[in-house]
């Protein structure tokens, strides 16, 4: 079992920045990928960015150049630096981890961008 706890969401004006954090605990040694997803009201959950255990990253096209995913030194923490935020970035952001083939989810953190 893997437990994920997110933090760092909040209210920010358009053009501002936020940094989300996610800490994984439990059976973390076989996690091979961690990432961030988001879900806006009335929309499906979508991938924001992810990072493999080897450090390879991928981003959704609309986030490239604005968002950066990274890992902490302990490898059980993943960050999402979000810059140049737009109103359409408003959503609940979820941390995700893949332990072998099993996905785990955090409880989500709300990000609200005011225009």
N, C-alpha and C positions, 0 to 999 in steps of 0.2 A: 504494500500500500504506500502511496505517496500522498502527502498533504501539501497543498499549495496555499500560501497566504499572500495576497496582494496588498499593496498600500501605495499612496501617492496621488490618488485621484482628487478631484476637486473642481472648483469653478475658476475659470480663467477667461480673460478677454481674448477676442480674436487677435491673432498675431503673437500671443504669448506662448509660454513653454510650461511643460510639466514633465516630471520624471516619475515613472511608475516602477515599483519594485515588486519582485515576487521571490519568496523564499520557499524552497522545497525541503521537506523533512520526511523521515521514514525510510523506505527502501529506495534510496536515491542513486545507488551505485550503478544500476543498469539503465538509468535514464539516458536515452540517446538523442533526445531533441526536446527543447523547450521553446515556447513561443507565446505570442499574444494574439488574441482574437478580440473582436468587438462586436457588439450587437446594439444597433439603434432601434428605437421603438418602431414596431411594424416591419422590421427588416430581419433578414436571416443573419446568423452569426457569420462573420467573415474573418479570414486570416489578415492580420496586420503585418506580422513579421515573425520569423523563427530562426533559431540558431541550433546547430547540431553540436554533439559532444566534441567534434573536431574543430568547431569554431566557424563553420560555414554558415552564412546568413542568407536569408531570402526575405523579400518585401513585396507587399502588394503594390501595384504600380502607383496608386494614388498617394502612397506614403513615402515613396522613394525620394530621397533628398531632404525630407522633413523629419523623418523618424529614424532613430538609430537603436538597434537592439544590441545588447552586450551582456557579458556574464561577469560575475564577481570572481575573485581569485579562488574562492572555495568551490566554485563550479555548481553550487546548489542555489545560486541567486542569479536571477536574470533581470535586466533593467530595460526599460523602454524610454528613451529620451525623445520627447515630442516637441518640436519647434514649429513656429509659424502655424499655430493651430487655427483651424477654421471652424465655423459653426457646424459644418457637416461632420466634424470629428466627434461631435457629441454622441456618446454611447456608453454602455457598460463595457469595460475592458476586462477580459478574462485571461488569466494565466493558464497555460496548457503545458503538460509534460507527457512525453511518450516513454513509458517504461516497457522496453521490448515492444510489444504490439498493443499495449493497453494504454488508453488515454486517461489522463486525470485532469481535473479542472479546479480552479480556485473559485471562490465565491463571487468574484467580480468586484470592480471598483468603478464608481461613476465618474465620468469625465464630462463636464459641461462647459462648452465654449460659448460665451455670449458675444453677439455681433454688435 
